[in-house]
Structure formats: C-alpha cells, structure tokens
Amino acid sequence: MSSPRCSQAVDRPFECSPEELTHLLRSAYKVRSENFPDVIHFYFPGMVHFEASFYRAMNPYRFPAVSVTGKVCQLNCDHCRGRLLRRMLPAGSPEKLYEVALKVREEGGTGILVSGGSLADGSVPLKPFFKVMRRIKEELGLSVVVHTGLVDEETAEGLASAGVDCAMIDVVGSNETIRGVLHLNRSVEDYVHSLELLEQHGVPLAPHVVVGLQGGRLRGEREALKAVCERKIASLVIVVLMPLEATPMEKTPPPPLRDVLRVVVAARMAKPKTPLLLGCARPRGRYGGALDVLGVKAGVNGIAYPSEAAYRLSVKRGLSVVFHDECCSLAWRVKN
C-alpha cells in the first residue's frame, strides 16, 4: 500500500481537469529544476541506425539487445507476439552470450541489454547466464543491463551476484491486462513482489511503466506508479504502446497524448529526485514528436531516440544536451 504522500502525488494528475493538468505540467518542470541541473540526456542504444540534425548513431554494436531465447516467447502477448525479439541478437547459451559480448567490445560497443522471451510464468530464463554476465563485466568491461520479467528469490540473488548495472521490469498494475493482454496467470502482487526482491538484493532497478497496454486506454498505470513510488529505484522509465504489424494490436491507436501526459506528470511528482525517462518503446512520427515535447515540458531527465522537436525545445529552454550511446536505464550513473 502506498503512503498518503505518494497516493496524492500520483492521483492528482489522473483526476484533474485538462486545465489543471496544464498547471501541473508547469509544476512538474519546476520540480525537475529544483532537483536536477539544467541538463537533458539523449540516449541511443540498440542496433538502430539513428541520424538527425543534432546527432548520428551509426555503430550497430554500440549497446545492442540480446535475446537468451532467440525469437521464442511462450506468452506471445497481444501487443508484441515476439516481434521485438526479432530485432535482438540471439544468444541461447552462456557461451554464445559471451561470444556476442566479445564482438560488441571488438566493435567499440560499451554494453549489452540482456533480454528474451518469457516463459509461461512470466519469467525470463536468466538463471544459466549469471556467471557469464559477471565474466562479461569483469573481463570485457562492458555494462550489462537486464530485462528480467517476473523474478523469484534465486533470480534476484543471481542478478545481484552478477553485478548487473540495472534490472528493468515492466510493471503492470491491472490484473485484467496481465491476464487478457499478457496471457499470464499472475497478478499485480507478483510484480510488486518482484520489485521487492530486486530491491532487497540491492540490484539497481529501473521499472518501466507501459502506458496504454490495455487497448490504448489507461488501465492500471496509476497503480503501477504507486507500486514503484515507495521503492528505492535507480530510475523510472515511461514507455508507450506501439501498435506493431502482425499483432492483434496492429490497428490499436496509441493512447491519447493527454493520457500519457498524466502518467509522466504523476511520475515526476511522485519521484521528484529520481531520473525520469521516456524509453525507446514508444511511437515515432508526429505522435512521437508531440510526446517528446510534452515529456520535456513535464521535466523528464532523458529521452531515448529523441525527436528533432525535443532537441529544439531543450535548447530553447536552456538545457545542456548530453548524448549517450547506451541504455537510458543507466541514467542513474550520470553525475551532474
């Protein structure tokens, strides 16, 4: 159960009128200014070619995602159906993961994101990889961040022993969404328990709140924010439903921008001293540009693959822009 302070900070942006939300937007930016320097961080991880007027990210090995299950996912969630795994480098064994990491280092990369499809219980089969993650860090000097899925005690302990630089978990706050969209026979409490285990073992934690997972509508985002509000987290990442081709949600419109703004403002107000980021999983194009602008106005600390509009607004507001060829979950390591 969240504290009264946390509940109030989260509830207000969700319940207020559009006019009051505009007022809260200014308040959120003020909160950012009071707790962070006038710097915004732009991130360019993965193998995506990025080229804009303000930056070019050309090296495909700068910080790639690696799937320990290849293209296989047992859940086949409605919003993904395993399509995101196709963009990752496959590494189905510890030996193969080390081989991929060695290639990353040889090509000038600085780290890897270890991910994979889920098992039927919502976990990612990470346990065989803890020792090699430690080797990759110690022998190759790479950063290792991990998409965990739901975790048990052994996984939380293993990630801690591996010394991973950050654990990322999508926090879902609706049982309806967990069962109907993710096809997972678990509950919100299981996500909260995973957060608790990772926190107890001292693993740097970057929860992701996915906006619009329930058919583009708000459903459980408020509860997800309350779940992370009381936790000691390294950074907080907001991502947004991306309608992907050949999935049941390919024609589902992304959530209205005003709804996303409610989530971002609530996150800023609830975690005033924690780095807040717009993650790489969000729509692009005109929608993405408008979202990025709102994110800057709401006081995010960083954006993955930012739009030109976000860059222009940041400069206009007098923010110093710093570029990183790594995962935005590592924002907690930035000293500024």
TORKOL-4160 file (C-alpha; in steps of 0.2 Angstrom, whole numbers, padded with zeros to 4 digits, m for minus):
336
<pt num="1" X="0000" Y="0000" Z="0000"/>
<pt num="2" X="0007" Y="0017" Z="m0005"/>
<pt num="3" X="0009" Y="0031" Z="0008"/>
<pt num="4" X="m0003" Y="0046" Z="0008"/>
<pt num="5" X="0011" Y="0057" Z="0000"/>
<pt num="6" X="0013" Y="0045" Z="m0014"/>
<pt num="7" X="m0005" Y="0042" Z="m0017"/>
<pt num="8" X="m0009" Y="0061" Z="m0018"/>
<pt num="9" X="0006" Y="0064" Z="m0030"/>
<pt num="10" X="0000" Y="0051" Z="m0041"/>
<pt num="11" X="m0019" Y="0053" Z="m0040"/>
<pt num="12" X="m0020" Y="0071" Z="m0044"/>
<pt num="13" X="m0014" Y="0071" Z="m0062"/>
<pt num="14" X="m0025" Y="0057" Z="m0066"/>
<pt num="15" X="m0041" Y="0065" Z="m0058"/>
<pt num="16" X="m0038" Y="0083" Z="m0063"/>
<pt num="17" X="m0046" Y="0093" Z="m0077"/>
<pt num="18" X="m0037" Y="0097" Z="m0093"/>
<pt num="19" X="m0034" Y="0115" Z="m0087"/>
<pt num="20" X="m0027" Y="0109" Z="m0070"/>
<pt num="21" X="m0016" Y="0097" Z="m0080"/>
<pt num="22" X="m0008" Y="0111" Z="m0089"/>
<pt num="23" X="m0005" Y="0119" Z="m0072"/>
<pt num="24" X="0003" Y="0103" Z="m0066"/>
<pt num="25" X="0014" Y="0102" Z="m0081"/>
<pt num="26" X="0022" Y="0118" Z="m0076"/>
<pt num="27" X="0024" Y="0112" Z="m0058"/>
<pt num="28" X="0032" Y="0096" Z="m0064"/>
<pt num="29" X="0045" Y="0106" Z="m0073"/>
<pt num="30" X="0048" Y="0116" Z="m0058"/>
<pt num="31" X="0051" Y="0100" Z="m0048"/>
<pt num="32" X="0064" Y="0095" Z="m0060"/>
<pt num="33" X="0073" Y="0112" Z="m0060"/>
<pt num="34" X="0073" Y="0111" Z="m0041"/>
<pt num="35" X="0081" Y="0094" Z="m0040"/>
<pt num="36" X="0092" Y="0092" Z="m0056"/>
<pt num="37" X="0104" Y="0103" Z="m0065"/>
<pt num="38" X="0099" Y="0111" Z="m0082"/>
<pt num="39" X="0105" Y="0096" Z="m0092"/>
<pt num="40" X="0095" Y="0083" Z="m0103"/>
<pt num="41" X="0102" Y="0067" Z="m0108"/>
<pt num="42" X="0098" Y="0059" Z="m0125"/>
<pt num="43" X="0101" Y="0040" Z="m0127"/>
<pt num="44" X="0104" Y="0030" Z="m0142"/>
<pt num="45" X="0106" Y="0011" Z="m0138"/>
<pt num="46" X="0102" Y="m0004" Z="m0148"/>
<pt num="47" X="0106" Y="m0008" Z="m0166"/>
<pt num="48" X="0095" Y="0005" Z="m0174"/>
<pt num="49" X="0103" Y="0017" Z="m0186"/>
<pt num="50" X="0099" Y="0035" Z="m0180"/>
<pt num="51" X="0103" Y="0051" Z="m0189"/>
<pt num="52" X="0096" Y="0068" Z="m0185"/>
<pt num="53" X="0102" Y="0086" Z="m0187"/>
<pt num="54" X="0109" Y="0085" Z="m0169"/>
<pt num="55" X="0117" Y="0068" Z="m0168"/>
<pt num="56" X="0122" Y="0052" Z="m0178"/>
<pt num="57" X="0122" Y="0035" Z="m0170"/>
<pt num="58" X="0130" Y="0023" Z="m0183"/>
<pt num="59" X="0139" Y="0009" Z="m0174"/>
<pt num="60" X="0126" Y="m0006" Z="m0173"/>
<pt num="61" X="0136" Y="m0014" Z="m0159"/>
<pt num="62" X="0136" Y="0002" Z="m0148"/>
<pt num="63" X="0124" Y="m0006" Z="m0135"/>
<pt num="64" X="0114" Y="m0020" Z="m0143"/>
<pt num="65" X="0099" Y="m0030" Z="m0136"/>
<pt num="66" X="0102" Y="m0049" Z="m0135"/>
<pt num="67" X="0089" Y="m0062" Z="m0133"/>
<pt num="68" X="0093" Y="m0078" Z="m0122"/>
<pt num="69" X="0078" Y="m0086" Z="m0130"/>
<pt num="70" X="0081" Y="m0081" Z="m0148"/>
<pt num="71" X="0064" Y="m0077" Z="m0156"/>
<pt num="72" X="0054" Y="m0088" Z="m0144"/>
<pt num="73" X="0042" Y="m0082" Z="m0132"/>
<pt num="74" X="0029" Y="m0093" Z="m0123"/>
<pt num="75" X="0017" Y="m0079" Z="m0118"/>
<pt num="76" X="0015" Y="m0071" Z="m0136"/>
<pt num="77" X="0007" Y="m0055" Z="m0128"/>
<pt num="78" X="m0006" Y="m0046" Z="m0139"/>
<pt num="79" X="0005" Y="m0031" Z="m0141"/>
<pt num="80" X="0021" Y="m0040" Z="m0147"/>
<pt num="81" X="0019" Y="m0058" Z="m0152"/>
<pt num="82" X="0038" Y="m0059" Z="m0150"/>
<pt num="83" X="0041" Y="m0047" Z="m0164"/>
<pt num="84" X="0053" Y="m0036" Z="m0153"/>
<pt num="85" X="0064" Y="m0051" Z="m0151"/>
<pt num="86" X="0067" Y="m0052" Z="m0170"/>
<pt num="87" X="0077" Y="m0036" Z="m0168"/>
<pt num="88" X="0089" Y="m0043" Z="m0155"/>
<pt num="89" X="0105" Y="m0054" Z="m0157"/>
<pt num="90" X="0101" Y="m0072" Z="m0152"/>
<pt num="91" X="0112" Y="m0080" Z="m0138"/>
<pt num="92" X="0104" Y="m0096" Z="m0132"/>
<pt num="93" X="0118" Y="m0102" Z="m0121"/>
<pt num="94" X="0131" Y="m0093" Z="m0109"/>
<pt num="95" X="0145" Y="m0097" Z="m0122"/>
<pt num="96" X="0135" Y="m0088" Z="m0136"/>
<pt num="97" X="0131" Y="m0073" Z="m0125"/>
<pt num="98" X="0150" Y="m0071" Z="m0121"/>
<pt num="99" X="0154" Y="m0073" Z="m0139"/>
<pt num="100" X="0141" Y="m0059" Z="m0143"/>
<pt num="101" X="0148" Y="m0048" Z="m0129"/>
<pt num="102" X="0166" Y="m0051" Z="m0136"/>
<pt num="103" X="0160" Y="m0045" Z="m0153"/>
<pt num="104" X="0152" Y="m0030" Z="m0145"/>
<pt num="105" X="0168" Y="m0025" Z="m0137"/>
<pt num="106" X="0178" Y="m0028" Z="m0153"/>
<pt num="107" X="0167" Y="m0016" Z="m0162"/>
<pt num="108" X="0168" Y="m0002" Z="m0150"/>
<pt num="109" X="0152" Y="m0005" Z="m0140"/>
<pt num="110" X="0150" Y="m0001" Z="m0122"/>
<pt num="111" X="0137" Y="m0014" Z="m0116"/>
<pt num="112" X="0123" Y="m0026" Z="m0119"/>
<pt num="113" X="0105" Y="m0027" Z="m0114"/>
<pt num="114" X="0101" Y="m0045" Z="m0110"/>
<pt num="115" X="0083" Y="m0049" Z="m0113"/>
<pt num="116" X="0072" Y="m0063" Z="m0120"/>
<pt num="117" X="0055" Y="m0070" Z="m0122"/>
<pt num="118" X="0045" Y="m0075" Z="m0107"/>
<pt num="119" X="0041" Y="m0092" Z="m0100"/>
<pt num="120" X="0023" Y="m0096" Z="m0096"/>
<pt num="121" X="0026" Y="m0090" Z="m0078"/>
<pt num="122" X="0031" Y="m0073" Z="m0084"/>
<pt num="123" X="0050" Y="m0075" Z="m0080"/>
<pt num="124" X="0064" Y="m0074" Z="m0092"/>
<pt num="125" X="0076" Y="m0089" Z="m0092"/>
<pt num="126" X="0091" Y="m0080" Z="m0085"/>
<pt num="127" X="0097" Y="m0092" Z="m0072"/>
<pt num="128" X="0110" Y="m0101" Z="m0083"/>
<pt num="129" X="0118" Y="m0084" Z="m0088"/>
<pt num="130" X="0123" Y="m0076" Z="m0071"/>
<pt num="131" X="0141" Y="m0082" Z="m0071"/>
<pt num="132" X="0144" Y="m0076" Z="m0089"/>
<pt num="133" X="0136" Y="m0059" Z="m0085"/>
<pt num="134" X="0149" Y="m0057" Z="m0071"/>
<pt num="135" X="0163" Y="m0063" Z="m0084"/>
<pt num="136" X="0157" Y="m0050" Z="m0097"/>
<pt num="137" X="0158" Y="m0036" Z="m0084"/>
<pt num="138" X="0175" Y="m0041" Z="m0077"/>
<pt num="139" X="0184" Y="m0047" Z="m0092"/>
<pt num="140" X="0177" Y="m0036" Z="m0106"/>
<pt num="141" X="0172" Y="m0021" Z="m0096"/>
<pt num="142" X="0155" Y="m0020" Z="m0103"/>
<pt num="143" X="0140" Y="m0013" Z="m0095"/>
<pt num="144" X="0126" Y="m0026" Z="m0093"/>
<pt num="145" X="0108" Y="m0022" Z="m0091"/>
<pt num="146" X="0094" Y="m0035" Z="m0090"/>
<pt num="147" X="0076" Y="m0036" Z="m0094"/>
<pt num="148" X="0070" Y="m0048" Z="m0080"/>
<pt num="149" X="0052" Y="m0052" Z="m0082"/>
<pt num="150" X="0045" Y="m0058" Z="m0065"/>
<pt num="151" X="0058" Y="m0064" Z="m0053"/>
<pt num="152" X="0060" Y="m0076" Z="m0039"/>
<pt num="153" X="0072" Y="m0075" Z="m0025"/>
<pt num="154" X="0085" Y="m0085" Z="m0034"/>
<pt num="155" X="0085" Y="m0074" Z="m0049"/>
<pt num="156" X="0086" Y="m0058" Z="m0038"/>
<pt num="157" X="0101" Y="m0065" Z="m0029"/>
<pt num="158" X="0109" Y="m0071" Z="m0046"/>
<pt num="159" X="0107" Y="m0054" Z="m0054"/>
<pt num="160" X="0115" Y="m0046" Z="m0038"/>
<pt num="161" X="0129" Y="m0058" Z="m0038"/>
<pt num="162" X="0132" Y="m0055" Z="m0057"/>
<pt num="163" X="0134" Y="m0036" Z="m0053"/>
<pt num="164" X="0122" Y="m0031" Z="m0067"/>
<pt num="165" X="0121" Y="m0012" Z="m0069"/>
<pt num="166" X="0102" Y="m0012" Z="m0070"/>
<pt num="167" X="0087" Y="m0023" Z="m0069"/>
<pt num="168" X="0072" Y="m0017" Z="m0080"/>
<pt num="169" X="0055" Y="m0024" Z="m0077"/>
<pt num="170" X="0038" Y="m0019" Z="m0085"/>
<pt num="171" X="0027" Y="m0015" Z="m0070"/>
<pt num="172" X="0009" Y="m0019" Z="m0074"/>
<pt num="173" X="m0005" Y="m0013" Z="m0062"/>
<pt num="174" X="m0020" Y="m0021" Z="m0069"/>
<pt num="175" X="m0025" Y="m0039" Z="m0067"/>
<pt num="176" X="m0036" Y="m0038" Z="m0082"/>
<pt num="177" X="m0021" Y="m0033" Z="m0093"/>
<pt num="178" X="m0010" Y="m0046" Z="m0085"/>
<pt num="179" X="m0022" Y="m0060" Z="m0090"/>
<pt num="180" X="m0030" Y="m0053" Z="m0105"/>
<pt num="181" X="m0016" Y="m0045" Z="m0114"/>
<pt num="182" X="m0001" Y="m0054" Z="m0107"/>
<pt num="183" X="m0010" Y="m0071" Z="m0106"/>
<pt num="184" X="m0001" Y="m0073" Z="m0089"/>
<pt num="185" X="m0010" Y="m0081" Z="m0074"/>
<pt num="186" X="m0001" Y="m0070" Z="m0062"/>
<pt num="187" X="m0007" Y="m0054" Z="m0053"/>
<pt num="188" X="m0001" Y="m0036" Z="m0049"/>
<pt num="189" X="0005" Y="m0043" Z="m0032"/>
<pt num="190" X="0018" Y="m0054" Z="m0042"/>
<pt num="191" X="0025" Y="m0038" Z="m0050"/>
<pt num="192" X="0026" Y="m0029" Z="m0033"/>
<pt num="193" X="0035" Y="m0044" Z="m0025"/>
<pt num="194" X="0047" Y="m0044" Z="m0040"/>
<pt num="195" X="0051" Y="m0026" Z="m0036"/>
<pt num="196" X="0053" Y="m0030" Z="m0018"/>
<pt num="197" X="0065" Y="m0045" Z="m0021"/>
<pt num="198" X="0076" Y="m0034" Z="m0033"/>
<pt num="199" X="0077" Y="m0020" Z="m0020"/>
<pt num="200" X="0081" Y="m0032" Z="m0006"/>
<pt num="201" X="0096" Y="m0039" Z="m0015"/>
<pt num="202" X="0102" Y="m0021" Z="m0020"/>
<pt num="203" X="0100" Y="m0023" Z="m0038"/>
<pt num="204" X="0099" Y="m0006" Z="m0047"/>
<pt num="205" X="0081" Y="m0005" Z="m0053"/>
<pt num="206" X="0073" Y="0004" Z="m0067"/>
<pt num="207" X="0055" Y="0000" Z="m0068"/>
<pt num="208" X="0046" Y="0003" Z="m0084"/>
<pt num="209" X="0028" Y="0008" Z="m0084"/>
<pt num="210" X="0019" Y="0004" Z="m0100"/>
<pt num="211" X="0005" Y="0017" Z="m0105"/>
<pt num="212" X="m0010" Y="0011" Z="m0115"/>
<pt num="213" X="m0006" Y="m0008" Z="m0114"/>
<pt num="214" X="m0025" Y="m0011" Z="m0112"/>
<pt num="215" X="m0031" Y="m0007" Z="m0130"/>
<pt num="216" X="m0023" Y="0010" Z="m0129"/>
<pt num="217" X="m0033" Y="0015" Z="m0114"/>
<pt num="218" X="m0027" Y="0019" Z="m0096"/>
<pt num="219" X="m0029" Y="0004" Z="m0085"/>
<pt num="220" X="m0018" Y="0001" Z="m0070"/>
<pt num="221" X="m0004" Y="0014" Z="m0074"/>
<pt num="222" X="m0009" Y="0023" Z="m0059"/>
<pt num="223" X="m0007" Y="0008" Z="m0048"/>
<pt num="224" X="0009" Y="0004" Z="m0056"/>
<pt num="225" X="0016" Y="0021" Z="m0052"/>
<pt num="226" X="0011" Y="0019" Z="m0034"/>
<pt num="227" X="0019" Y="0002" Z="m0033"/>
<pt num="228" X="0036" Y="0009" Z="m0038"/>
<pt num="229" X="0034" Y="0026" Z="m0029"/>
<pt num="230" X="0038" Y="0018" Z="m0012"/>
<pt num="231" X="0053" Y="0008" Z="m0019"/>
<pt num="232" X="0071" Y="0013" Z="m0019"/>
<pt num="233" X="0074" Y="0014" Z="m0038"/>
<pt num="234" X="0088" Y="0020" Z="m0049"/>
<pt num="235" X="0077" Y="0027" Z="m0062"/>
<pt num="236" X="0060" Y="0027" Z="m0069"/>
<pt num="237" X="0056" Y="0024" Z="m0087"/>
<pt num="238" X="0039" Y="0028" Z="m0096"/>
<pt num="239" X="0036" Y="0018" Z="m0112"/>
<pt num="240" X="0020" Y="0019" Z="m0123"/>
<pt num="241" X="0010" Y="0006" Z="m0133"/>
<pt num="242" X="0017" Y="0004" Z="m0150"/>
<pt num="243" X="0005" Y="m0004" Z="m0162"/>
<pt num="244" X="0016" Y="m0017" Z="m0171"/>
<pt num="245" X="0012" Y="m0026" Z="m0188"/>
<pt num="246" X="0005" Y="m0043" Z="m0187"/>
<pt num="247" X="m0001" Y="m0042" Z="m0169"/>
<pt num="248" X="m0018" Y="m0041" Z="m0163"/>
<pt num="249" X="m0015" Y="m0023" Z="m0158"/>
<pt num="250" X="m0008" Y="m0018" Z="m0175"/>
<pt num="251" X="m0023" Y="m0006" Z="m0178"/>
<pt num="252" X="m0025" Y="m0001" Z="m0160"/>
<pt num="253" X="m0021" Y="0018" Z="m0159"/>
<pt num="254" X="m0009" Y="0023" Z="m0146"/>
<pt num="255" X="m0016" Y="0031" Z="m0130"/>
<pt num="256" X="m0021" Y="0049" Z="m0131"/>
<pt num="257" X="m0006" Y="0061" Z="m0128"/>
<pt num="258" X="m0016" Y="0069" Z="m0113"/>
<pt num="259" X="m0017" Y="0052" Z="m0105"/>
<pt num="260" X="0002" Y="0049" Z="m0107"/>
<pt num="261" X="0005" Y="0066" Z="m0100"/>
<pt num="262" X="m0005" Y="0062" Z="m0085"/>
<pt num="263" X="0007" Y="0047" Z="m0082"/>
<pt num="264" X="0023" Y="0057" Z="m0085"/>
<pt num="265" X="0017" Y="0071" Z="m0074"/>
<pt num="266" X="0012" Y="0059" Z="m0060"/>
<pt num="267" X="0029" Y="0050" Z="m0061"/>
<pt num="268" X="0038" Y="0067" Z="m0060"/>
<pt num="269" X="0028" Y="0072" Z="m0045"/>
<pt num="270" X="0029" Y="0055" Z="m0036"/>
<pt num="271" X="0048" Y="0053" Z="m0038"/>
<pt num="272" X="0055" Y="0071" Z="m0039"/>
<pt num="273" X="0073" Y="0066" Z="m0036"/>
<pt num="274" X="0074" Y="0050" Z="m0047"/>
<pt num="275" X="0079" Y="0051" Z="m0065"/>
<pt num="276" X="0064" Y="0050" Z="m0076"/>
<pt num="277" X="0065" Y="0045" Z="m0094"/>
<pt num="278" X="0055" Y="0042" Z="m0110"/>
<pt num="279" X="0061" Y="0025" Z="m0115"/>
<pt num="280" X="0064" Y="0018" Z="m0133"/>
<pt num="281" X="0047" Y="0009" Z="m0134"/>
<pt num="282" X="0035" Y="0022" Z="m0139"/>
<pt num="283" X="0028" Y="0028" Z="m0156"/>
<pt num="284" X="0038" Y="0039" Z="m0168"/>
<pt num="285" X="0032" Y="0051" Z="m0181"/>
<pt num="286" X="0021" Y="0066" Z="m0177"/>
<pt num="287" X="0014" Y="0057" Z="m0162"/>
<pt num="288" X="0031" Y="0054" Z="m0155"/>
<pt num="289" X="0037" Y="0071" Z="m0158"/>
<pt num="290" X="0022" Y="0079" Z="m0149"/>
<pt num="291" X="0025" Y="0066" Z="m0135"/>
<pt num="292" X="0043" Y="0071" Z="m0133"/>
<pt num="293" X="0039" Y="0089" Z="m0132"/>
<pt num="294" X="0027" Y="0086" Z="m0118"/>
<pt num="295" X="0040" Y="0075" Z="m0109"/>
<pt num="296" X="0052" Y="0089" Z="m0109"/>
<pt num="297" X="0039" Y="0101" Z="m0103"/>
<pt num="298" X="0035" Y="0089" Z="m0089"/>
<pt num="299" X="0053" Y="0088" Z="m0083"/>
<pt num="300" X="0060" Y="0071" Z="m0089"/>
<pt num="301" X="0078" Y="0069" Z="m0087"/>
<pt num="302" X="0081" Y="0060" Z="m0103"/>
<pt num="303" X="0074" Y="0053" Z="m0119"/>
<pt num="304" X="0079" Y="0038" Z="m0129"/>
<pt num="305" X="0080" Y="0041" Z="m0148"/>
<pt num="306" X="0073" Y="0059" Z="m0146"/>
<pt num="307" X="0064" Y="0069" Z="m0160"/>
<pt num="308" X="0070" Y="0085" Z="m0168"/>
<pt num="309" X="0056" Y="0094" Z="m0159"/>
<pt num="310" X="0063" Y="0088" Z="m0142"/>
<pt num="311" X="0080" Y="0094" Z="m0146"/>
<pt num="312" X="0074" Y="0111" Z="m0151"/>
<pt num="313" X="0064" Y="0113" Z="m0136"/>
<pt num="314" X="0078" Y="0108" Z="m0124"/>
<pt num="315" X="0090" Y="0120" Z="m0132"/>
<pt num="316" X="0076" Y="0134" Z="m0131"/>
<pt num="317" X="0074" Y="0130" Z="m0113"/>
<pt num="318" X="0092" Y="0132" Z="m0110"/>
<pt num="319" X="0095" Y="0114" Z="m0106"/>
<pt num="320" X="0113" Y="0107" Z="m0110"/>
<pt num="321" X="0111" Y="0092" Z="m0121"/>
<pt num="322" X="0122" Y="0076" Z="m0117"/>
<pt num="323" X="0122" Y="0061" Z="m0129"/>
<pt num="324" X="0125" Y="0043" Z="m0123"/>
<pt num="325" X="0127" Y="0028" Z="m0134"/>
<pt num="326" X="0119" Y="0017" Z="m0121"/>
<pt num="327" X="0103" Y="0011" Z="m0112"/>
<pt num="328" X="0093" Y="0025" Z="m0104"/>
<pt num="329" X="0091" Y="0014" Z="m0088"/>
<pt num="330" X="0109" Y="0019" Z="m0084"/>
<pt num="331" X="0104" Y="0037" Z="m0081"/>
<pt num="332" X="0107" Y="0034" Z="m0063"/>
<pt num="333" X="0125" Y="0033" Z="m0066"/>
<pt num="334" X="0126" Y="0050" Z="m0073"/>
<pt num="335" X="0134" Y="0063" Z="m0062"/>
<pt num="336" X="0129" Y="0080" Z="m0065"/>
